[in-house]
Amino acid sequence: MMKRLLPLIATICCTWTVYAQANASNDSLTTKDDSLVRELRMQIQELKLQSILMQERLEDSGKSAREDSLRQALRRARIDSLRNIIQGVPLVVEGDTLFRLYDRKGGMMPEERVHNINEAIMESGKSIKLIPDSVYVFEGDYTTDIMAGTNVIMSVTDNDAIWQNTTRQELGAEYCVIIKNKINELHDEYGMQQKLKGLLYAAVILLILFILIRITNWCYRHWRLRIVRFVMKRVRPLTVKYYEVLNTRRIGIVFLTIFNVLRYFIIFLLLFFCIPILFSIFPETESLAFRIIGYVWNPFVGIVKSVVGFLPKFIQIVVIIICFRYLVKGIRYLMNEIGAGRLKISGFYADWAEPTYFILRVLCYSFMIVMIWPLLPSSNSEVFQGVSVFIGIIISLGSSSIIGNVMAGMVMTYMRPFHVGDFIKYGDTEGFVIEKTMLVTRIRTRKNNVITIPNSSLMTSQTTNYTFSAQNFGLVVHTKVTIGYDVRWQEIRQLLLDAAHATKGLRQHPEPFVLVTALDDYYVEYEVNAYTNQYDKLPLIYSELHHNILDAFHSNGVEIMSPHIYAHRTDLELQIPKDQQKPNVKE
């Protein structure tokens, strides 16, 4: 305000001086021209007019000063009302809180101002070429700037001073001292001298690391031969029930491998401890050192915490597994008793014991998995669920035929169409059942050919069980012969019965019988039938029966031949061996 009033006062003084001189000259120079007098009077009038204008300006400036004072008071009152609400944003540099900012500057919020000031202080403190006395205060018309060379670190406004109950100039000087001290501290930490010390320490650490790695490798080479000698002399081969699992050479290789792994582990530990120490020497890379340690330490701590946190659920899983294990053992004992015939349950056959145990075991283990599943780690994660669904889809798509064979095997087990050892017929295949599984059934033919048949095929096809028929009803052995109409059927019937009675393996009760199965144009078809229980000797029985029929017919002069040949017979001899022809039989 005083700066504005001084020019106005000087102008008024000059005006009155000119006016006085004019009056004096007017008294002393009465003899001069009137024109000069009129000119002086006009100048006086102009000065008076200027005086009036200056008076108006003084009044306006006083009014502006009063308005500025009122505006300043209102601003201070508004800030005082916000002191208990606004906490301010602290300026934290390297963990040290310097001061707080409460108001914005232009369009920048306090947070942004603090961020920019922090970056400027760190940049100046880490500068190698920093001169400590280069931090100073620059007074502007509206702000007080704290400078570092030509760079502005921060600007202090009138509002900042009001928040601190001081003037802008005093607050700028106070902040300048604080910032200057902090920049000097940073320069001492990040300066050239500190970097040279860091390089020296790093060289020493690298030298120690190199020596320790060389010592580790020397110990490995030195003790490797001793380990080999010790294994060759003292260690014996590892055998399990006459099987040599590991001989001396393999045991030596195992020991050397373990020793080599131990060497690399020691080198890894040396690198793990030395590299973070190297990075921690320099402040710029100190955070990287902790990050490297965290890469190894944090997963290790996480694993330990996960294991410790999983222990209660792990105990539950162990208890569930033990309970179901003994439950399956109890079912196994019960099924063994039923299968051995020591325990009999009405309507439950002994051969059902094994498949029933298999089904119950699968159900028990399935229920056990259902109980354990929610207790597993990450069982609720989307990845875990996605993998389980993917595996389920693969199993369902790739095992449709397997599931079909398993279901067919289970159904046939309880249908009991045949058992292991039975002689069955499947299509054109006949043989003994040597193995029944949930997937396939194996049959050994009479020629000792082993045929594997899927259970689903057996389930959908017709099978004949000769063993069951022979043991419960008796198999009917039958064969056919065709004889012409010139031989009486009673004679043929008796010859066939004689042949059946002479055959070993055929039962006499019920007695054999003969059927006339066809009356064709040229011959009569006879069928001899007899019972037997020896299903495993059917080929031998059939062969002996055919031998006996030939002997009976030939010895009685009966030809087993189609009558078609009679039309072309001239001197053809009888088709009977001569040593079996009757003497009275004529050609």
GUMIPA-717662 format. One line per 8 residues: number of its first residue (from 1); for each residue x negated, y, z negated of C-alpha. Coordinates in Angstrom, 1 decimal, always signed. Layout:
<recs>
NUM = X:Y:Z | ...
</recs>
This chain:
<recs>
1 = +0.0:+0.0:+0.0 | -2.8:+2.4:-0.8 | -4.4:+1.8:+2.6 | -1.3:+3.0:+4.2 | -1.0:+6.2:+2.0 | -4.6:+7.5:+2.5 | -4.2:+8.5:+6.2 | -1.0:+10.3:+5.4
9 = -2.5:+12.3:+2.6 | -5.5:+13.2:+4.7 | -3.2:+14.5:+7.5 | -1.2:+16.7:+5.0 | -4.5:+18.2:+3.6 | -5.7:+19.1:+7.1 | -2.4:+20.7:+7.9 | -2.4:+23.0:+4.9
17 = -6.0:+23.9:+5.6 | -5.2:+24.9:+9.1 | -2.2:+26.8:+7.9 | -4.3:+28.8:+5.4 | -7.0:+29.6:+7.9 | -4.3:+30.7:+10.3 | -2.9:+33.1:+7.7 | -6.3:+34.4:+6.9
25 = -7.2:+35.0:+10.5 | -3.8:+36.6:+11.0 | -4.6:+39.2:+8.3 | -8.2:+39.8:+9.5 | -7.6:+39.8:+13.2 | -4.6:+42.0:+13.6 | -6.3:+43.6:+16.5 | -6.3:+40.5:+18.7
33 = -3.9:+39.6:+21.3 | -0.4:+38.6:+20.3 | -0.8:+35.5:+22.5 | -3.3:+34.0:+20.2 | -1.0:+34.6:+17.3 | +1.9:+32.9:+19.0 | -0.4:+29.9:+19.8 | -1.3:+29.6:+16.2
41 = +2.3:+29.8:+15.1 | +3.2:+27.0:+17.5 | +0.4:+24.8:+16.1 | +1.7:+25.5:+12.6 | +5.2:+24.4:+13.6 | +3.8:+21.2:+15.1 | +1.9:+20.5:+11.9 | +5.0:+21.0:+9.9
49 = +6.8:+18.5:+12.2 | +4.1:+16.0:+11.7 | +4.3:+16.5:+7.9 | +8.0:+15.8:+8.0 | +7.4:+12.6:+10.0 | +4.6:+11.5:+7.6 | +7.0:+12.1:+4.7 | +9.5:+9.8:+6.3
57 = +6.8:+7.2:+6.9 | +5.8:+7.4:+3.2 | +9.4:+6.8:+2.2 | +9.6:+3.8:+4.6 | +6.4:+2.3:+3.3 | +7.5:+2.6:-0.3 | +10.8:+0.9:+0.6 | +8.8:-1.9:+2.3
65 = +6.6:-2.2:-0.7 | +9.6:-2.6:-2.9 | +11.1:-5.2:-0.6 | +7.8:-7.2:-0.6 | +7.7:-7.0:-4.4 | +11.3:-8.3:-4.5 | +10.6:-11.0:-2.0 | +7.5:-12.1:-4.0
73 = +9.6:-12.2:-7.2 | +12.3:-14.3:-5.5 | +9.6:-16.7:-4.2 | +8.1:-17.1:-7.6 | +11.5:-17.7:-9.2 | +12.3:-20.4:-6.6 | +9.0:-22.1:-7.2 | +9.4:-22.0:-11.0
81 = +12.8:-23.7:-10.5 | +11.1:-26.5:-8.6 | +8.2:-27.2:-10.9 | +10.0:-29.9:-12.9 | +11.3:-31.6:-9.8 | +8.4:-31.6:-7.4 | +5.3:-33.5:-8.7 | +3.0:-32.6:-5.8
89 = +0.8:-34.7:-3.6 | -2.6:-35.5:-5.1 | -5.8:-35.2:-3.0 | -7.7:-38.4:-3.7 | -11.2:-38.8:-2.2 | -13.0:-42.1:-2.9 | -10.8:-42.7:-5.9 | -11.3:-39.3:-7.4
97 = -8.3:-36.9:-7.7 | -9.4:-33.4:-6.9 | -6.1:-31.4:-7.1 | -2.5:-31.4:-6.0 | -0.7:-29.6:-3.2 | +3.0:-28.7:-3.6 | +4.0:-26.6:-0.6 | +3.8:-27.0:+3.1
105 = +1.7:-24.8:+5.5 | +3.6:-23.9:+8.6 | +5.1:-27.2:+10.0 | +2.7:-29.5:+8.0 | +4.2:-31.3:+5.0 | +2.0:-31.6:+1.8 | +1.3:-35.3:+2.6 | -0.1:-34.4:+6.1
113 = -2.2:-31.5:+4.6 | -3.7:-33.9:+2.0 | -4.5:-36.4:+4.7 | -6.2:-33.8:+7.0 | -8.2:-32.4:+4.0 | -9.3:-35.9:+3.0 | -10.6:-36.7:+6.5 | -12.4:-33.3:+6.7
121 = -14.1:-33.8:+3.3 | -15.1:-37.4:+4.2 | -16.5:-36.2:+7.6 | -18.5:-33.5:+6.0 | -19.7:-35.7:+3.1 | -20.9:-38.5:+5.5 | -22.7:-36.1:+7.8 | -26.4:-36.6:+7.7
129 = -27.1:-33.0:+8.8 | -25.0:-31.4:+6.0 | -26.5:-28.3:+4.3 | -25.0:-28.1:+0.7 | -24.7:-24.3:+0.9 | -22.7:-24.4:+4.1 | -19.4:-24.7:+2.2 | -17.9:-21.2:+1.6
137 = -14.7:-19.2:+1.4 | -13.3:-17.0:+4.3 | -10.7:-14.5:+3.4 | -8.0:-13.9:+6.0 | -4.9:-11.6:+6.2 | -2.5:-14.4:+5.1 | -4.7:-17.4:+4.1 | -7.9:-18.1:+2.3
145 = -9.9:-20.7:+4.3 | -12.5:-23.0:+2.8 | -15.1:-23.6:+5.5 | -17.9:-26.2:+6.0 | -20.0:-24.5:+8.6 | -17.6:-23.7:+11.5 | -15.1:-26.4:+10.4 | -12.0:-25.5:+8.3
153 = -11.6:-27.9:+5.5 | -8.4:-26.4:+4.1 | -6.4:-23.2:+4.0 | -4.9:-21.8:+0.7 | -1.6:-19.9:+1.1 | +0.2:-17.4:-1.2 | +2.7:-20.2:-2.1 | -0.2:-22.4:-3.2
161 = -1.4:-19.7:-5.5 | +2.1:-19.1:-6.9 | +2.4:-22.9:-7.7 | -0.9:-22.6:-9.6 | +0.1:-19.3:-11.3 | -2.9:-17.5:-9.9 | -3.9:-15.4:-7.0 | -4.8:-16.7:-3.6
169 = -8.4:-15.5:-3.8 | -9.0:-17.1:-7.2 | -7.4:-20.4:-6.2 | -9.5:-20.5:-3.0 | -12.7:-19.9:-5.0 | -11.7:-22.7:-7.5 | -10.9:-25.2:-4.7 | -14.1:-24.3:-2.9
177 = -16.2:-25.3:-6.0 | -14.3:-28.5:-6.3 | -14.6:-29.5:-2.7 | -18.3:-28.4:-2.6 | -19.1:-30.7:-5.5 | -17.3:-33.6:-4.0 | -19.0:-33.1:-0.6 | -22.4:-33.1:-2.4
185 = -21.5:-36.3:-4.2 | -20.6:-37.9:-0.9 | -23.7:-36.7:+0.8 | -25.8:-38.2:-2.0 | -24.0:-41.5:-1.5 | -24.0:-41.6:+2.3 | -27.1:-39.6:+3.0 | -30.2:-40.5:+4.8
193 = -32.1:-41.4:+1.6 | -29.4:-43.8:+0.6 | -29.4:-45.4:+4.1 | -33.2:-46.0:+4.0 | -32.8:-47.7:+0.6 | -30.0:-49.8:+2.0 | -32.2:-50.9:+4.9 | -35.0:-51.9:+2.5
201 = -32.6:-53.9:+0.3 | -31.1:-55.6:+3.4 | -34.6:-56.6:+4.6 | -35.4:-58.1:+1.2 | -32.1:-60.0:+1.1 | -32.6:-61.4:+4.6 | -36.2:-62.5:+3.7 | -34.9:-64.3:+0.6
209 = -32.1:-65.9:+2.7 | -34.6:-67.1:+5.3 | -36.9:-68.6:+2.6 | -33.9:-70.4:+0.9 | -32.8:-71.9:+4.2 | -36.3:-73.1:+5.0 | -36.6:-74.7:+1.6 | -33.2:-76.4:+2.1
217 = -34.3:-77.8:+5.5 | -37.6:-78.9:+4.0 | -35.9:-80.7:+1.2 | -33.6:-82.5:+3.6 | -36.5:-83.7:+5.8 | -38.5:-84.7:+2.7 | -35.8:-86.6:+0.9 | -34.2:-88.2:+4.0
225 = -37.0:-90.8:+4.3 | -36.8:-91.6:+0.6 | -33.0:-92.2:+0.9 | -33.6:-94.6:+3.8 | -36.2:-96.5:+1.8 | -33.9:-96.6:-1.3 | -31.0:-97.9:+0.8 | -33.1:-100.6:+2.4
233 = -34.5:-101.9:-0.9 | -31.7:-101.4:-3.5 | -28.3:-101.2:-1.7 | -26.5:-104.4:-0.8 | -24.0:-104.9:+2.1 | -20.4:-104.2:+1.2 | -18.3:-107.3:+1.7 | -14.6:-108.0:+1.2
241 = -13.7:-111.8:+1.2 | -16.5:-112.9:+3.4 | -16.1:-110.0:+5.7 | -19.0:-107.6:+5.9 | -17.4:-104.2:+6.0 | -20.7:-102.2:+5.9 | -24.1:-103.7:+6.3 | -27.4:-102.1:+5.1
249 = -27.9:-100.1:+8.2 | -24.4:-98.6:+8.3 | -24.6:-97.8:+4.6 | -27.9:-95.9:+5.3 | -26.2:-94.0:+8.1 | -23.4:-93.1:+5.7 | -25.8:-91.8:+3.1 | -27.7:-89.8:+5.7
257 = -24.5:-88.3:+7.0 | -23.4:-87.3:+3.5 | -26.9:-85.8:+2.8 | -26.8:-83.8:+6.1 | -23.3:-82.5:+5.3 | -24.6:-81.4:+1.9 | -27.4:-79.5:+3.6 | -25.0:-77.6:+5.8
265 = -22.8:-76.9:+2.9 | -25.7:-75.4:+0.9 | -26.6:-73.2:+3.9 | -23.0:-72.2:+4.2 | -22.9:-71.1:+0.6 | -26.1:-69.1:+1.0 | -24.6:-67.3:+4.0 | -21.3:-66.8:+2.2
273 = -23.0:-65.0:-0.7 | -25.7:-63.2:+1.2 | -23.6:-61.7:+4.0 | -21.2:-59.9:+1.7 | -24.1:-58.6:-0.3 | -25.6:-57.2:+2.8 | -22.4:-55.4:+3.8 | -21.9:-54.1:+0.2
281 = -25.3:-52.3:+0.3 | -23.9:-49.6:+2.7 | -20.8:-47.7:+1.7 | -19.4:-47.7:+5.2 | -19.3:-51.6:+5.3 | -18.5:-52.2:+1.6 | -14.8:-52.8:+2.4 | -15.8:-55.3:+5.1
289 = -17.8:-57.3:+2.5 | -14.8:-57.7:+0.3 | -12.8:-58.6:+3.4 | -15.2:-61.4:+4.3 | -15.1:-62.8:+0.8 | -11.3:-62.6:+0.9 | -11.3:-64.7:+4.1 | -12.6:-67.7:+2.1
297 = -11.6:-66.9:-1.4 | -7.9:-65.9:-0.7 | -7.1:-69.2:+1.1 | -8.8:-71.2:-1.6 | -6.9:-69.3:-4.3 | -3.7:-69.7:-2.3 | -4.3:-73.5:-2.0 | -4.9:-73.8:-5.7
305 = -1.8:-71.8:-6.5 | +0.3:-73.9:-4.1 | -1.0:-77.1:-5.6 | -0.4:-76.0:-9.1 | +3.1:-74.7:-8.2 | +3.8:-78.0:-6.4 | +2.9:-80.2:-9.3 | +6.4:-80.3:-10.9
313 = +7.9:-81.4:-7.5 | +5.1:-83.8:-7.0 | +5.8:-85.5:-10.3 | +9.5:-85.8:-9.2 | +8.4:-87.3:-5.9 | +6.2:-89.8:-7.7 | +9.0:-90.8:-10.0 | +11.4:-91.3:-7.1
321 = +8.9:-93.4:-5.2 | +8.2:-95.6:-8.2 | +11.9:-96.2:-8.9 | +12.7:-97.1:-5.3 | +9.6:-99.3:-5.1 | +10.8:-101.4:-8.0 | +14.3:-101.4:-6.7 | +13.1:-102.9:-3.4
329 = +11.0:-105.5:-5.3 | +14.2:-106.5:-7.2 | +16.1:-106.9:-4.0 | +13.2:-108.9:-2.5 | +13.2:-111.2:-5.5 | +17.0:-111.7:-5.3 | +16.8:-112.4:-1.5 | +13.9:-114.9:-2.0
337 = +16.0:-116.8:-4.5 | +18.9:-116.9:-2.1 | +16.7:-117.9:+0.8 | +15.1:-120.7:-1.2 | +18.5:-122.1:-2.2 | +18.0:-121.6:-5.9 | +20.7:-118.9:-6.0 | +23.9:-119.6:-4.2
345 = +26.6:-117.0:-3.5 | +29.9:-118.1:-2.0 | +30.1:-117.0:+1.7 | +26.5:-115.8:+1.8 | +24.2:-118.1:+3.8 | +20.6:-118.7:+3.0 | +19.4:-117.5:+6.4 | +21.1:-114.2:+5.8
353 = +18.6:-113.4:+3.0 | +15.7:-112.1:+5.2 | +17.7:-109.8:+7.5 | +19.8:-108.6:+4.6 | +16.6:-107.7:+2.7 | +15.4:-105.8:+5.8 | +18.6:-103.8:+6.0 | +18.7:-103.0:+2.3
361 = +15.0:-102.0:+2.4 | +15.6:-99.6:+5.3 | +18.6:-98.1:+3.5 | +16.7:-97.7:+0.3 | +13.7:-96.0:+1.9 | +16.0:-93.8:+4.0 | +17.8:-92.7:+0.9 | +14.4:-92.1:-0.8
369 = +13.3:-89.9:+2.1 | +16.5:-87.9:+1.9 | +15.8:-87.3:-1.8 | +12.2:-86.4:-1.3 | +12.7:-84.2:+1.8 | +13.9:-81.0:+0.0 | +10.9:-81.3:-2.5 | +8.3:-81.2:+0.2
377 = +6.4:-77.9:+0.8 | +7.8:-75.6:+3.5 | +10.8:-78.0:+4.0 | +13.0:-75.0:+4.4 | +10.8:-73.2:+7.0 | +12.1:-73.0:+10.6 | +8.9:-74.5:+11.9 | +9.3:-77.6:+9.7
385 = +12.9:-78.0:+10.7 | +12.1:-77.5:+14.4 | +9.4:-80.2:+14.3 | +11.7:-82.6:+12.6 | +14.5:-82.0:+15.1 | +12.0:-82.4:+18.0 | +10.8:-85.7:+16.6 | +14.4:-86.9:+16.1
393 = +15.3:-86.0:+19.7 | +12.2:-87.9:+21.0 | +13.0:-91.0:+18.9 | +16.7:-91.0:+19.9 | +15.9:-90.6:+23.6 | +13.0:-93.0:+23.7 | +14.3:-95.7:+21.5 | +17.8:-96.3:+22.9
401 = +16.9:-99.8:+24.1 | +15.0:-100.5:+20.9 | +18.0:-99.5:+18.8 | +20.2:-101.7:+21.0 | +17.9:-104.7:+20.5 | +17.8:-104.1:+16.8 | +21.6:-103.9:+16.5 | +22.0:-107.0:+18.6
409 = +19.5:-108.9:+16.4 | +21.4:-107.8:+13.3 | +24.7:-108.9:+14.8 | +23.4:-112.3:+15.9 | +21.9:-112.8:+12.5 | +25.3:-112.6:+10.9 | +27.0:-114.4:+13.8 | +24.5:-117.3:+13.4
417 = +24.7:-118.6:+17.0 | +21.3:-120.4:+16.4 | +18.4:-120.7:+14.0 | +14.7:-121.1:+14.3 | +14.0:-124.6:+15.4 | +17.3:-125.1:+17.3 | +17.4:-126.3:+20.8 | +19.4:-123.9:+22.9
425 = +20.2:-123.1:+26.5 | +20.2:-119.5:+27.8 | +21.1:-119.3:+31.5 | +18.8:-121.8:+33.2 | +16.4:-121.8:+30.3 | +16.3:-124.6:+27.7 | +14.0:-124.8:+24.8 | +13.4:-124.6:+21.1
433 = +13.8:-121.3:+19.2 | +10.4:-120.6:+17.6 | +10.8:-117.0:+16.5 | +13.6:-114.6:+15.8 | +12.9:-110.9:+15.2 | +15.0:-107.8:+15.1 | +14.0:-107.0:+18.7 | +13.4:-110.3:+20.6
441 = +13.8:-114.1:+20.4 | +11.1:-116.5:+21.6 | +11.9:-119.9:+23.1 | +9.5:-122.7:+23.8 | +10.6:-124.9:+26.7 | +10.0:-128.6:+27.1 | +7.0:-127.7:+29.3 | +5.6:-125.6:+26.4
449 = +6.3:-122.3:+28.1 | +7.1:-119.5:+25.6 | +9.8:-117.2:+26.9 | +10.6:-113.9:+25.2 | +14.2:-112.8:+25.5 | +15.5:-109.4:+24.3 | +18.2:-109.7:+21.7 | +20.5:-107.4:+23.7
457 = +20.4:-109.9:+26.6 | +21.2:-112.8:+24.3 | +24.0:-110.8:+22.8 | +25.7:-110.2:+26.2 | +25.1:-113.7:+27.7 | +26.3:-117.2:+27.0 | +24.0:-119.5:+24.9 | +24.4:-123.2:+24.2
465 = +23.2:-124.6:+20.9 | +22.5:-128.3:+21.3 | +21.2:-128.7:+17.7 | +24.5:-127.5:+16.1 | +26.5:-129.8:+18.4 | +24.3:-132.8:+17.8 | +24.4:-132.4:+14.0 | +28.1:-131.7:+13.6
473 = +29.8:-133.5:+16.5 | +27.3:-135.4:+18.5 | +26.1:-134.6:+22.0 | +27.7:-136.4:+24.9 | +25.1:-137.8:+27.3 | +26.7:-138.3:+30.7 | +25.7:-139.2:+34.2 | +27.5:-140.0:+37.5
481 = +27.3:-142.7:+40.1 | +29.2:-143.1:+43.4 | +30.2:-146.7:+44.5 | +32.3:-147.8:+47.5 | +35.8:-149.0:+47.4 | +34.7:-152.6:+48.1 | +33.5:-153.1:+44.5 | +36.0:-153.5:+41.7
489 = +36.1:-150.6:+39.2 | +36.2:-153.1:+36.3 | +32.8:-154.4:+37.3 | +31.3:-151.0:+37.7 | +32.7:-149.9:+34.3 | +31.2:-152.9:+32.5 | +27.8:-152.4:+34.2 | +27.7:-148.7:+33.1
497 = +28.7:-149.7:+29.5 | +26.0:-152.4:+29.4 | +23.5:-149.8:+30.5 | +24.6:-147.3:+27.8 | +24.5:-150.0:+25.1 | +20.9:-150.9:+26.2 | +19.7:-147.3:+25.9 | +17.9:-146.3:+22.7
505 = +19.1:-143.1:+21.0 | +22.7:-143.5:+22.0 | +25.2:-144.0:+19.2 | +27.5:-147.1:+19.3 | +30.1:-145.3:+17.2 | +31.9:-143.7:+18.8 | +31.5:-146.2:+21.6 | +30.4:-145.2:+25.1
513 = +33.1:-144.8:+27.6 | +33.4:-144.6:+31.4 | +35.6:-142.1:+33.4 | +36.6:-142.2:+37.0 | +36.1:-138.6:+38.0 | +36.9:-138.6:+41.7 | +38.3:-140.8:+44.5 | +36.7:-139.5:+47.7
521 = +37.1:-140.7:+51.3 | +34.2:-143.1:+51.2 | +33.4:-143.7:+47.5 | +34.6:-143.6:+44.0 | +32.8:-141.4:+41.4 | +32.2:-142.9:+38.0 | +30.9:-141.1:+34.9 | +29.4:-142.9:+31.9
529 = +29.5:-141.0:+28.5 | +27.8:-141.8:+25.3 | +27.1:-139.9:+22.0 | +23.7:-139.1:+20.5 | +22.3:-137.0:+17.6 | +18.8:-136.9:+19.0 | +19.0:-133.5:+20.7 | +15.2:-133.2:+20.9
537 = +14.9:-136.5:+22.9 | +17.5:-135.8:+25.6 | +15.2:-136.0:+28.6 | +13.9:-139.4:+27.3 | +17.4:-140.6:+26.7 | +18.6:-139.6:+30.1 | +15.6:-141.2:+31.7 | +16.1:-144.5:+29.9
545 = +19.8:-144.5:+30.7 | +19.1:-144.1:+34.4 | +16.6:-146.9:+34.2 | +19.2:-149.2:+32.6 | +21.8:-148.3:+35.2 | +19.5:-149.2:+38.0 | +18.6:-152.5:+36.4 | +22.2:-153.4:+35.7
553 = +23.4:-152.6:+39.2 | +20.5:-154.2:+41.0 | +20.6:-157.4:+39.0 | +24.3:-157.8:+39.8 | +23.9:-157.1:+43.5 | +25.6:-153.7:+43.5 | +24.1:-151.1:+45.7 | +24.1:-147.5:+44.5
561 = +24.5:-146.1:+48.0 | +26.9:-144.0:+49.9 | +29.2:-146.3:+52.1 | +28.5:-144.0:+55.1 | +25.6:-146.2:+56.0 | +27.8:-149.3:+56.6 | +28.9:-147.9:+60.0 | +25.3:-148.0:+61.3
569 = +24.1:-151.2:+59.6 | +23.0:-154.0:+61.9 | +20.1:-155.9:+60.5 | +19.5:-153.6:+57.7 | +18.6:-155.4:+54.5 | +20.3:-154.7:+51.2 | +18.9:-151.7:+49.4 | +18.1:-153.8:+46.3
577 = +14.7:-155.0:+45.2 | +14.3:-158.6:+46.3 | +13.2:-159.8:+42.9 | +16.6:-158.6:+41.5 | +18.9:-159.9:+44.2 | +21.2:-162.8:+43.3 | +20.6:-166.1:+45.2 | +24.1:-166.2:+46.6
585 = +24.0:-162.6:+47.9 | +23.9:-162.6:+51.7 | +22.6:-159.9:+53.9
</recs>
